[in-house]
Amino acid sequence: MTENTDLESLRAEVRGWLSVNAPAGWRDASRTQEDFVATQRDWFARLVKAGYAIPHWPAEFPGGGRSLAEQKVIYEELAKADCPRLLLSFVSTYHAFATLHECASAEQKAKYLPRILEGETWCQGFSEPGAGSDLAALKTRAERKGDVYVVNGQKVWSTMAQFADKCLLLVRTSSDGPKQAGITYLLMDMKTPGVSVRPIHQIQGDEEFAEIFLDNVEIPVSERVGEEGAGWAVAQATLSSERGLTLMELSYRMRGALARVAKLIREHGRENDAGVLRDFGTLVTQVDTTCAIADQFLENRIAGIERMGDASIVKNTYSRALRAYSLLGLRLGGMAEQYVAPITFGDLNTGNWMADYMNSFAWTIAGGSEEVQRNIIAERMLEMPREPKSWVL
């Protein structure tokens, strides 16, 4: 049997399962945050049981060990069936997984990876009010006292932290030497005394992000990933996943979701509109290019030849394609799409084109701004001179 035959068999299998199990009316069932969480947890559990939730995990986990080509098939079919993305478990199955799989101890892996599949939800405690794009400037302080670290500080822009059980936390344990050298990586239980979370209310009615306040929070030393002061290197595994691995799924979901744009063209009688067809063709090409770049990134990573800056290219390419995708949908929808009804967590398939378009701007910042990514590409890949520091007179 050829590889193409195997892939078509998988496609038929996934499509058949979705014809019975794809959640109908999930948008209306996710209007409140409580309903959103319940819907997301239920859908994740069903995908785990079916073996479609974590195709990028190792083969010892249910549904893991899939080839890159098989992963693409699964993501495309989920998008074509108009299924919700696993937004609530996204940090858990990508960022937390990549960090634990690449950097954690055997005991930590055995403890946490199975619990993610049981529904344990993770968030990310990296950015701070004064340390966003310049992550190494973080000031949240951790002081070791015996077998625990006592942590004080604040994190911000933590996606869905209000629903999380655990947190990937970067703290400063030393101010000596380069600022990257004093960072330590901890795994924090969100129910620990001294942890408080405040959702950030956004203009369109969303509360996707939250602030995390840490007041004398005690975290066991056993929950440290890597050595003290080596957290910056561990964080690169998290960030590389955010800028590369996760975007492979999103790119192929966007390719599958192109059917939604094509549906709008038909519904509005624009099949013979040369301008619309030109813009749609340009979008299809842009999305295909994004998928190809994501493919190359993953192939380089698997082969062990990933370069500093590869993930940045994927990240910037995806954010621009997402903007073009949501903008064309918004234009085609006309005035009916201009009103932003209250939503829960904008995404490329909420069905609310204005909300999706507004949310696309967040992707130019999340995981490191486009400007920072371009600097990484220029300085690390092209070996261009570093950007000069500004002078304050």
C-alpha positions as CSV (number, residue, x, y, z in Angstrom):
1,M,0.0,0.0,0.0
2,T,1.4,3.4,-1.0
3,E,1.8,6.4,1.4
4,N,-0.9,8.3,-0.5
5,T,-3.3,5.3,-0.1
6,D,-2.6,5.3,3.6
7,L,-3.2,9.0,3.9
8,E,-6.5,8.7,2.0
9,S,-7.5,5.9,4.3
10,L,-6.7,8.1,7.3
11,R,-8.7,10.9,5.7
12,A,-11.7,8.7,5.2
13,E,-11.4,7.4,8.8
14,V,-11.2,10.9,10.3
15,R,-14.0,12.2,8.0
16,G,-16.2,9.3,9.0
17,W,-15.6,9.8,12.7
18,L,-16.3,13.5,12.4
19,S,-19.6,12.9,10.5
20,V,-20.9,11.3,13.7
21,N,-18.9,13.2,16.4
22,A,-18.3,16.7,15.2
23,P,-20.0,19.0,17.7
24,A,-23.0,20.7,16.2
25,G,-23.9,24.2,17.4
26,W,-20.7,24.6,19.4
27,R,-20.6,28.4,18.8
28,D,-24.0,28.9,20.4
29,A,-22.9,26.6,23.2
30,S,-19.8,28.7,23.9
31,R,-21.3,32.2,24.4
32,T,-20.5,32.4,28.1
33,Q,-17.1,31.5,29.6
34,E,-18.5,28.7,31.7
35,D,-20.1,27.1,28.6
36,F,-17.0,27.7,26.6
37,V,-14.9,25.8,29.2
38,A,-17.3,22.9,29.4
39,T,-17.5,22.6,25.6
40,Q,-13.8,22.7,25.2
41,R,-13.1,20.1,27.9
42,D,-15.7,17.8,26.4
43,W,-14.4,18.1,22.9
44,F,-10.8,17.6,24.0
45,A,-11.7,14.4,25.9
46,R,-13.5,13.0,22.8
47,L,-10.6,13.8,20.6
48,V,-8.1,12.1,23.0
49,K,-10.3,9.0,23.1
50,A,-10.5,8.9,19.3
51,G,-6.7,9.5,19.0
52,Y,-6.9,12.8,17.1
53,A,-5.9,15.3,19.9
54,I,-2.2,14.9,20.1
55,P,-0.8,13.5,16.8
56,H,2.5,15.4,17.4
57,W,3.2,13.6,20.7
58,P,5.4,10.4,20.8
59,A,3.8,7.1,19.9
60,E,3.5,5.8,23.5
61,F,0.6,8.2,23.9
62,P,-2.9,7.6,22.4
63,G,-2.9,8.9,18.9
64,G,0.7,10.0,19.0
65,G,3.6,9.2,16.7
66,R,1.8,10.5,13.6
67,S,3.9,11.5,10.6
68,L,3.9,15.1,9.5
69,A,1.7,14.1,6.5
70,E,-0.8,12.4,8.8
71,Q,-1.0,15.4,11.1
72,K,-1.8,17.6,8.2
73,V,-4.7,15.3,7.2
74,I,-6.2,15.4,10.7
75,Y,-5.9,19.2,11.0
76,E,-7.4,19.8,7.5
77,E,-10.4,17.5,8.2
78,L,-11.1,19.1,11.6
79,A,-11.2,22.5,9.9
80,K,-13.3,21.3,7.0
81,A,-15.8,19.9,9.4
82,D,-15.9,23.3,11.1
83,C,-14.9,21.9,14.5
84,P,-13.7,24.2,17.3
85,R,-10.0,24.5,17.9
86,L,-8.7,23.2,21.2
87,L,-8.1,26.7,22.6
88,L,-8.3,25.8,26.3
89,S,-5.8,23.0,26.0
90,F,-3.5,24.6,23.4
91,V,-0.8,25.7,25.9
92,S,-1.0,22.3,27.6
93,T,-0.6,20.1,24.5
94,Y,2.0,22.3,22.7
95,H,3.9,24.6,25.1
96,A,3.8,22.5,28.2
97,F,4.4,19.3,26.2
98,A,7.4,20.7,24.3
99,T,9.0,22.0,27.5
100,L,8.4,18.8,29.5
101,H,9.3,16.5,26.6
102,E,12.6,18.3,25.8
103,C,13.8,19.6,29.2
104,A,12.0,18.0,32.2
105,S,13.2,15.1,34.3
106,A,11.8,11.6,33.9
107,E,9.8,12.0,37.1
108,Q,8.3,15.3,35.9
109,K,7.3,13.8,32.5
110,A,5.7,10.8,34.1
111,K,3.8,13.0,36.5
112,Y,2.5,15.7,34.1
113,L,2.1,14.4,30.6
114,P,-0.6,11.8,31.4
115,R,-2.4,14.4,33.5
116,I,-2.6,16.8,30.4
117,L,-4.5,14.0,28.6
118,E,-6.8,13.7,31.5
119,G,-7.7,17.4,31.1
120,E,-5.2,19.3,33.3
121,T,-4.9,22.8,31.9
122,W,-1.7,24.8,31.7
123,C,-1.0,28.5,31.2
124,Q,2.2,30.4,30.6
125,G,3.7,32.9,33.0
126,F,6.4,34.6,30.9
127,S,5.5,38.3,30.1
128,E,5.4,41.0,32.6
129,P,4.3,44.7,32.5
130,G,7.9,45.7,31.8
131,A,9.1,42.6,30.1
132,G,7.1,41.6,27.0
133,S,9.1,41.5,23.8
134,D,12.2,41.9,26.0
135,L,11.4,38.8,28.0
136,A,14.9,38.7,29.6
137,A,14.0,41.9,31.5
138,L,11.6,40.0,33.8
139,K,11.7,41.0,37.5
140,T,9.5,38.4,39.2
141,R,11.7,37.3,42.0
142,A,12.2,33.8,43.4
143,E,14.3,33.3,46.6
144,R,15.3,29.8,47.6
145,K,14.5,28.9,51.2
146,G,15.4,25.3,51.8
147,D,13.3,23.0,49.6
148,V,11.1,25.8,48.2
149,Y,11.3,28.9,46.1
150,V,9.4,31.9,47.5
151,V,8.1,33.9,44.5
152,N,6.9,37.5,44.3
153,G,5.9,39.4,41.3
154,Q,3.4,39.8,38.5
155,K,2.8,38.3,35.1
156,V,0.5,39.6,32.3
157,W,-1.0,38.5,29.0
158,S,-1.3,35.0,30.2
159,T,-3.8,33.2,27.9
160,M,-6.8,31.8,29.8
161,A,-4.9,31.7,33.1
162,Q,-8.2,32.0,34.9
163,F,-9.0,28.5,34.0
164,A,-5.5,26.9,34.4
165,D,-4.4,24.3,36.9
166,K,-0.7,24.7,36.3
167,C,1.7,27.4,35.0
168,L,4.9,27.4,33.1
169,L,6.7,30.1,35.1
170,L,9.8,32.1,34.5
171,V,11.4,33.8,37.6
172,R,14.6,35.6,38.4
173,T,16.8,33.9,40.9
174,S,19.9,36.1,40.3
175,S,20.8,39.6,39.1
176,D,24.5,38.8,38.5
177,G,25.9,38.7,35.0
178,P,23.9,38.8,31.8
179,K,20.2,39.2,32.5
180,Q,19.4,35.9,30.8
181,A,21.8,34.1,33.2
182,G,19.7,34.7,36.3
183,I,16.4,33.2,35.0
184,T,15.0,29.9,36.4
185,Y,12.1,27.8,35.0
186,L,9.4,26.6,37.5
187,L,6.2,24.6,37.3
188,M,3.6,26.3,39.5
189,D,0.3,24.9,40.8
190,M,-2.3,27.7,40.3
191,K,-4.1,26.8,43.5
192,T,-1.0,27.5,45.6
193,P,-1.7,30.1,48.4
194,G,-0.6,33.6,47.2
195,V,-1.6,33.1,43.6
196,S,-4.3,35.4,42.3
197,V,-5.6,35.8,38.8
198,R,-7.4,38.9,37.3
199,P,-8.9,38.5,33.8
200,I,-8.2,41.4,31.4
201,H,-11.5,42.6,29.8
202,Q,-11.1,43.5,26.2
203,I,-13.0,46.0,24.1
204,Q,-14.9,43.4,22.1
205,G,-16.2,41.7,25.2
206,D,-13.5,39.0,25.3
207,E,-11.3,38.0,28.3
208,E,-8.8,35.8,26.6
209,F,-5.8,37.1,28.7
210,A,-5.2,37.5,32.4
211,E,-2.8,39.0,34.9
212,I,-1.2,36.7,37.6
213,F,-0.1,38.1,40.9
214,L,2.3,36.2,43.1
215,D,2.6,37.1,46.8
216,N,5.0,34.9,48.7
217,V,4.1,31.9,46.7
218,E,6.0,28.7,47.7
219,I,7.0,26.4,44.9
220,P,9.0,23.2,45.7
221,V,12.5,23.0,44.2
222,S,11.4,19.6,42.8
223,E,9.2,21.6,40.4
224,R,12.2,23.3,38.8
225,V,12.9,22.4,35.1
226,G,16.6,22.2,34.5
227,E,19.2,23.9,36.8
228,E,18.8,27.1,38.7
229,G,19.8,30.0,36.4
230,A,19.3,27.9,33.2
231,G,15.7,28.8,32.6
232,W,16.4,30.9,29.6
233,A,17.6,27.9,27.6
234,V,14.5,25.9,28.8
235,A,12.3,28.8,27.7
236,Q,13.6,28.5,24.2
237,A,11.9,25.1,23.9
238,T,8.6,26.7,24.9
239,L,9.0,29.7,22.6
240,S,10.2,27.5,19.7
241,S,7.0,25.4,20.0
242,E,4.9,28.6,20.2
243,R,6.5,30.1,17.1
244,G,6.8,26.9,15.0
245,L,5.2,23.7,16.1
246,T,1.9,25.2,17.0
247,L,1.7,27.2,13.9
248,M,1.9,24.1,11.7
249,E,-1.5,23.0,13.1
250,L,-2.9,26.5,12.7
251,S,-1.6,26.8,9.1
252,Y,-3.3,23.6,8.1
253,R,-6.4,24.5,9.9
254,M,-6.5,27.8,8.0
255,R,-6.1,25.9,4.7
256,G,-9.1,23.7,5.7
257,A,-11.0,26.9,6.7
258,L,-10.6,28.4,3.2
259,A,-13.8,26.5,2.5
260,R,-15.6,29.1,4.7
261,V,-14.3,31.9,2.5
262,A,-15.4,30.0,-0.7
263,K,-18.8,29.5,0.9
264,L,-19.1,33.3,1.4
265,I,-18.2,33.9,-2.2
266,R,-21.0,31.6,-3.3
267,E,-23.6,32.9,-0.8
268,H,-23.0,36.5,-2.0
269,G,-23.1,35.7,-5.7
270,R,-19.5,36.7,-6.3
271,E,-18.4,33.6,-8.3
272,N,-17.8,35.7,-11.4
273,D,-16.3,38.8,-9.7
274,A,-12.8,39.0,-11.1
275,G,-11.5,41.1,-8.2
276,V,-12.9,38.7,-5.6
277,L,-11.5,35.7,-7.4
278,R,-8.1,37.4,-7.7
279,D,-8.0,38.2,-4.0
280,F,-9.1,34.6,-3.1
281,G,-6.5,33.1,-5.4
282,T,-3.8,35.3,-3.7
283,L,-5.0,34.2,-0.3
284,V,-4.9,30.5,-1.3
285,T,-1.3,31.0,-2.5
286,Q,-0.4,32.8,0.7
287,V,-1.9,30.1,2.9
288,D,-0.1,27.4,0.8
289,T,3.2,29.2,1.2
290,T,2.6,29.4,5.0
291,C,2.0,25.7,5.1
292,A,5.1,25.0,3.1
293,I,7.3,27.2,5.4
294,A,5.8,25.4,8.4
295,D,6.6,22.1,6.8
296,Q,10.2,23.1,6.2
297,F,10.6,24.3,9.8
298,L,9.4,20.9,11.2
299,E,11.5,18.9,8.7
300,N,14.6,20.9,9.8
301,R,13.7,20.3,13.5
302,I,13.2,16.6,13.0
303,A,16.5,16.4,11.1
304,G,18.3,18.3,13.9
305,I,19.3,21.2,11.6
306,E,16.9,23.8,12.8
307,R,18.5,27.3,12.7
308,M,18.0,30.2,15.1
309,G,15.3,32.3,13.3
310,D,13.5,29.4,11.5
311,A,10.6,29.6,14.0
312,S,10.5,33.4,13.6
313,I,9.9,33.0,9.8
314,V,7.0,30.7,10.5
315,K,5.5,33.0,13.0
316,N,5.6,36.2,10.9
317,T,4.4,34.3,7.8
318,Y,1.4,32.9,9.7
319,S,0.4,36.2,11.3
320,R,0.2,37.9,7.9
321,A,-1.7,35.1,6.3
322,L,-4.2,35.1,9.1
323,R,-4.7,38.8,8.7
324,A,-5.4,38.4,5.0
325,Y,-7.7,35.4,5.6
326,S,-9.9,37.2,8.1
327,L,-9.9,40.5,6.2
328,L,-11.2,38.9,3.0
329,G,-13.9,37.1,5.0
330,L,-14.9,40.4,6.6
331,R,-15.0,42.2,3.2
332,L,-17.1,39.5,1.7
333,G,-19.6,39.4,4.6
334,G,-20.5,43.0,4.0
335,M,-22.2,45.2,6.6
336,A,-23.7,42.3,8.4
337,E,-20.2,41.4,9.6
338,Q,-19.2,44.8,10.8
339,Y,-20.9,44.5,14.2
340,V,-19.0,42.7,16.9
341,A,-21.3,40.8,19.1
342,P,-20.0,39.6,22.5
343,I,-17.8,36.6,21.9
344,T,-15.7,34.1,23.9
345,F,-12.1,34.0,22.7
346,G,-11.7,35.1,19.1
347,D,-10.1,32.7,16.6
348,L,-10.0,32.0,12.9
349,N,-13.2,29.9,13.1
350,T,-15.5,31.7,15.5
351,G,-17.9,32.6,12.7
352,N,-17.6,36.2,13.7
353,W,-15.4,37.7,11.0
354,M,-14.9,41.1,12.6
355,A,-13.8,39.5,15.8
356,D,-11.5,37.1,14.0
357,Y,-10.0,40.1,12.1
358,M,-9.4,42.0,15.3
359,N,-7.9,39.0,16.9
360,S,-5.5,38.5,14.0
361,F,-3.6,41.6,15.1
362,A,-2.7,39.9,18.4
363,W,-0.7,37.3,16.4
364,T,1.7,40.1,15.4
365,I,2.6,40.4,19.1
366,A,2.0,37.0,20.8
367,G,5.1,34.9,21.1
368,G,7.3,37.9,20.3
369,S,6.4,40.9,18.1
370,E,7.0,40.9,14.4
371,E,9.7,43.5,14.9
372,V,11.6,41.3,17.3
373,Q,11.2,38.3,15.0
374,R,12.6,40.3,12.1
375,N,15.6,41.3,14.2
376,I,16.2,37.6,15.1
377,I,16.1,36.7,11.4
378,A,18.4,39.6,10.4
379,E,21.0,39.2,13.2
380,R,21.0,35.4,13.7
381,M,20.4,34.1,10.2
382,L,21.6,36.8,7.9
383,E,24.4,37.9,10.2
384,M,23.6,41.6,9.8
385,P,24.8,44.2,12.3
386,R,22.8,44.4,15.5
387,E,20.2,47.1,15.7
388,P,21.8,50.1,17.4
389,K,20.5,51.0,20.8
390,S,18.7,54.3,21.1
391,W,20.4,57.1,22.9
392,V,18.6,59.2,25.5
393,L,20.0,62.7,25.8
